[in-house]
Amino acid sequence: MGSLEGSLEGRTAIVTGAGSYAGQGAAEARLLAEHGAAVVVADLPGSEGERVAAELARPGRFVPLDVTDEAAWDALAENVLAAYGRIDVLVNNAGVWLDEGLTGTSPEQYRRVVEINQTGVYLGMRAVVPAMRAAGGGSIVNTCSTAGLKGGGMPFAYAASKWAVRGMTRAAAHEHAGDGIRVNAICPGVIDTPMIEGGAENRARLAGFIPSGRLGTPEEVAELVLFLAGDGSRYITGAEIAIDAAVTA
Ligand SMILES: NC(=O)c1ccc[n+]([C@@H]2O[C@H](COP(=O)([O-])OP(=O)(O)OC[C@H]3O[C@@H](n4cnc5c(N)ncnc54)[C@H](O)[C@@H]3O)[C@@H](O)[C@H]2O)c1
């Protein structure tokens, strides 16, 4: 551990979509716990969330959550407050990929991607902001993508949903800066997780488009989330930070 060791001591963090064992959310949950946070692993029932939570460095818990379910979000916030008394960090990480262009995307598919990637982020912020405001602050990290930084070459609904995450991040950051709540977006490039389809062959193909010549790891993204969650980033809010090895440079 580096200079940020213990930086989240006594704090509580919720990470959505953290039930994918080899995904970014699980890596983020692990690193936040290593740095002292009590972490709530929130993901769909049937995900690997129990296993992720059981292995955390600090006691955490798995809470089943569909990020599109408003009532489930409200119950989660209530439960976390009852159990820990505070919500310091929310990482909106849950997301789905749809590799389709405009005409190949059905209205039903479009709505599903937007409902999870976009509305889910809104509902998460909506659920935790009152508690953060009452406590004098907090840090929200929204997972965008390089698909939220450009349109060219990106799947249609996925890009639309991620651009919306950027807009929500800026609007919420501006609105709640005076409450001590920071809201930032991370924009990962190609990260080696179960979301990347097609096995080794596709990974090698994708690496060919990346200036550094390799995919990123979930652990590398987790380092950025840790920084944004903790006080080292206290003057950063409303930002969108690419973590893409110069793909969008
Ligand atoms: N892997 C990449 O290259 C990449 C690049 C940029 C951005 N992202 C984003 O990073 C985030 C994490 O993705 P990942 O790469 O770790 O993929 P992943 O598929 O490993 O993890 C995604 C997780 O989201 C969960 N999820 C999906 N729908 C949900 C819902 N309705 N409610 C709760 N949880 C739900 C899944 O169960 C899964 O655990 C996503 O928002 C994704 O769009 C990924």
The ligand as a MOL file (V3000), in Angstrom:
LIG
                    3D

  0  0  0     0  0            999 V3000
M  V30 BEGIN CTAB
M  V30 COUNTS 44 48 0 0 0
M  V30 BEGIN ATOM
M  V30 1 N -14.4960 -3.3820 -19.3170 0
M  V30 2 C -14.3480 -2.2830 -20.0160 0
M  V30 3 O -13.5810 -2.2480 -20.9940 0
M  V30 4 C -15.0730 -1.0220 -19.6360 0
M  V30 5 C -14.6550 0.1830 -20.2250 0
M  V30 6 C -15.2900 1.3630 -19.8660 0
M  V30 7 C -16.2950 1.3530 -18.9300 0
M  V30 8 N -16.6870 0.1730 -18.3680 0 CHG=1
M  V30 9 C -17.7430 0.2450 -17.3670 0
M  V30 10 O -17.2220 -0.2440 -16.1400 0
M  V30 11 C -18.2960 -0.7450 -15.3330 0
M  V30 12 C -17.9350 -2.1140 -14.8030 0
M  V30 13 O -17.8560 -3.0170 -15.8800 0
M  V30 14 P -16.8840 -4.2950 -15.9010 0
M  V30 15 O -15.9720 -4.1070 -17.0220 0
M  V30 16 O -16.3270 -4.5380 -14.5510 0 CHG=-1
M  V30 17 O -17.9480 -5.4050 -16.3440 0
M  V30 18 P -18.5990 -6.6680 -15.6010 0
M  V30 19 O -19.5690 -7.1960 -16.5910 0
M  V30 20 O -17.5270 -7.5400 -15.0930 0
M  V30 21 O -19.3730 -6.0490 -14.3530 0
M  V30 22 C -20.5950 -5.3730 -14.4830 0
M  V30 23 C -21.4200 -5.6550 -13.2460 0
M  V30 24 O -22.6200 -4.8680 -13.3090 0
M  V30 25 C -23.6560 -5.6740 -12.7850 0
M  V30 26 N -24.9730 -5.2300 -13.2220 0
M  V30 27 C -25.5180 -5.2610 -14.4760 0
M  V30 28 N -26.7830 -4.8430 -14.4330 0
M  V30 29 C -27.0600 -4.5400 -13.1460 0
M  V30 30 C -28.2100 -4.0630 -12.4760 0
M  V30 31 N -29.3590 -3.8250 -13.1340 0
M  V30 32 N -28.1520 -3.8580 -11.1360 0
M  V30 33 C -27.0050 -4.1160 -10.4600 0
M  V30 34 N -25.8820 -4.5660 -11.0340 0
M  V30 35 C -25.9080 -4.7840 -12.3660 0
M  V30 36 C -23.3530 -7.0720 -13.3140 0
M  V30 37 O -24.0660 -8.0630 -12.5510 0
M  V30 38 C -21.8490 -7.1220 -13.1300 0
M  V30 39 O -21.4940 -7.6320 -11.8680 0
M  V30 40 C -19.5370 -0.6950 -16.2270 0
M  V30 41 O -20.2820 0.4870 -15.9320 0
M  V30 42 C -18.9570 -0.5900 -17.6290 0
M  V30 43 O -19.8530 0.0180 -18.5350 0
M  V30 44 C -16.1120 -1.0080 -18.7070 0
M  V30 END ATOM
M  V30 BEGIN BOND
M  V30 1 1 1 2
M  V30 2 2 2 3
M  V30 3 1 2 4
M  V30 4 1 4 5
M  V30 5 2 4 44
M  V30 6 2 5 6
M  V30 7 1 6 7
M  V30 8 2 7 8
M  V30 9 1 8 9
M  V30 10 1 8 44
M  V30 11 1 9 10
M  V30 12 1 9 42
M  V30 13 1 10 11
M  V30 14 1 11 12
M  V30 15 1 11 40
M  V30 16 1 12 13
M  V30 17 1 13 14
M  V30 18 2 14 15
M  V30 19 1 14 16
M  V30 20 1 14 17
M  V30 21 1 17 18
M  V30 22 2 18 19
M  V30 23 1 18 20
M  V30 24 1 18 21
M  V30 25 1 21 22
M  V30 26 1 22 23
M  V30 27 1 23 24
M  V30 28 1 23 38
M  V30 29 1 24 25
M  V30 30 1 25 26
M  V30 31 1 25 36
M  V30 32 1 26 27
M  V30 33 1 26 35
M  V30 34 2 27 28
M  V30 35 1 28 29
M  V30 36 1 29 30
M  V30 37 2 29 35
M  V30 38 1 30 31
M  V30 39 2 30 32
M  V30 40 1 32 33
M  V30 41 2 33 34
M  V30 42 1 34 35
M  V30 43 1 36 37
M  V30 44 1 36 38
M  V30 45 1 38 39
M  V30 46 1 40 41
M  V30 47 1 40 42
M  V30 48 1 42 43
M  V30 END BOND
M  V30 END CTAB
M  END
